[in-house]
């Protein structure tokens, strides 16, 4: 288990809970088992990228690659702790 895999799993679990989905309901959407979802969330499973991407999309999330040099800027822009006046005034257009 690496910290990065654990971090991703914990974030997926956090979003899943916020959206009031059970591990079982996500497992059904992904055609897998609840125990598989649990292992992903605990960072015990080094899943394929496509599995993580499918999980994220089931929660209406999109994975994004950000250059390390831009990471701090991206984290600041996406921080939920920012006041409305500090949030960016640009958003991607819906597809």
Secondary structure, 3 states (H helix, E strand, C coil): CCHHHHHHHHHHHHHHHHCCCCHHHHHHHHCCCHHHHHHHHCCCCCCCHHHHHHHHHHCCCCCCCCCHHHHHHHHHHHCCCCCHHHCCCCCCCCC
